[in-house]
Amino acid sequence: MMQSDDSCVVGNDRIFEKRVIIIGAGISGLACGCSLKRLGFKNVKILEARSRIGGRIHGINLGSKYIEMGAQWIHGQTDNAIYKIAESKGLVNKEAFNYVDAMRNFTNFNNDEKIALVKLFDFLEDKVNNFSGNFSPSSLLTFVNEQFQIFLSQFGPCNVPDFLSEGFEWYCNVLRELNGCQNLSALSVNLLNNYKECEGNPVVEVKNGLSSLLNVFLEVLNPDWILKNKLVTKIDWSDFKVEFNEQNFECESSLKHAKVSKEIRIICQDGEIFRADHVVITIPLGCLKKYSESLFIPSLCNNKQKAIHCLGFGAINKVYLEFEEIFWESNDVFNVLWQKVYDDEFLKEASGKPYTYCWLKYVGRFAYTPNHPNLLCAWVTGEGAVLMESLSDNEIVGDCVKLLRLIFGKEIPVPGRIYRSSWMSDPLSCGSYSYLSVDCEKENVTNLDLAEPEYTDLPCSKVRLHKDNKY
């Protein structure tokens, strides 16, 4: 994670004594710490603002098993470092039912409807996953709308056009979930496949929850390296900030004239100040968007600021409903195709804020919860995920029960408990994960620009931003 360049250690045989601060103890920060430990660095601290490690990997222990409020799966197997770690430690749950297969079963539809939905899903998935070339305008929404019209023309005439339109909106929810965006109009289709997708099972489950992976890293790290409840409010690297011209820069000359006393100061909310030669920043992109202007002294370079501004960072949330009486089969997934009649039914009883129920239009499915037979999980995407965070537990439960009754056409019991995530309003995440937006395409920046180090007058001393991890 730090540049390993022999030219950087000219005249310095104590590089592994350098003070390194990692900000954030999510999986990226922990992995960085492990890499530094293996390389031989000794003076390392990982500052974590929360009282727990893991970041957006967050499991809640219910009885003997966890439910995942954030990241849930390892995506892919081939060339996937996290999968290799989990498999080597015997953590992969190879007996788990395949979640994607459960989604594609379309349990709550009749046979003709299933055939139509699978055909639509496969058609659109093929077009999106195999897209190559330039498309203008470049938003994914425009592209999939165009492909949907092609599908209708190729497979029509169809006696269920409304049903297929509902299916198309459901597929848009799937895309919002997969890409972590609020609106598909903000997502660049031309940059869609820039993130590497590892081959193999895209929904690998981990025994005892993804949080158990964190222990693998903790076994390697020195316990005193991790400091919790350390919210960083300022990163002062003013000692080092210079204009850096790569063509005219001479590393040896710079080291000869460097001031020994130069250091980066990391100031925490509790007043404690840490001093470092190198800083690795692994906080979520959402936090950089919200806090970067006040966090860095001096400001980051223009290209870095542009990347932070242009990269997208949306929210995906989960709502777990715990029922005493189970009314579904194990491994059932109920995909939600929003119908006009649902609007009519909700508006009949609406009062005060009649449109707050609209967050339900962004619920892609109600699904079984692994290892918890009494829990149904609603997956909420896009703008609905943000709207949901502003509602009370009682409002959410009432909306979900009403929608489930409409889907099943029968009375559904009221759940006894609710557990839900709120990643966008969480000040230490400000969203779920990143995507490459149409603004990235216009401004010619990507996540790689964010990951590039900020150079100082010493090429080995730098502020480095680790690219945001998707989940």
Secondary structure, DSSP 8 states (H G I E B T S, - for coil): -----GGGGTT-S-GGGSEEEEE--BHHHHHHHHHHHHHT--EEEEE-SSSSSBTT--EEEETTEEEESS---B--STT-HHHHHHHHTT-B-TTS--HHHHHHT-TTS-HHHHHHHHHHHHHHHHHHHT--S--SS-BHHHHHHHHHHHHHHHH-S-S-HHHHHHHHHHHHHHHHHHHT-S-GGGBBSTTGGGS---SS-TTB-BTT-GGGGHHHHHHHS-GGGEE-S--EEEEE-TTT-----TTT--HHHHHHH--TT--EEEEETTS-EEEESEEEE---HHHHHHHHHHHEES---HHHHHHHHHSEEE--EEEEEE-SS--S-TT-EEE----HHHHHHHHHT--SSTTGGGGGGGEEEEEEETTEEEEEEEEE-HHHHHHHHTS-HHHHHHHHHHHHHHHHTS-----SEEEE--TTT-TTTSSSEEE-BHHHHHHT--HHHHHSEEE-SSTTSEEEE------
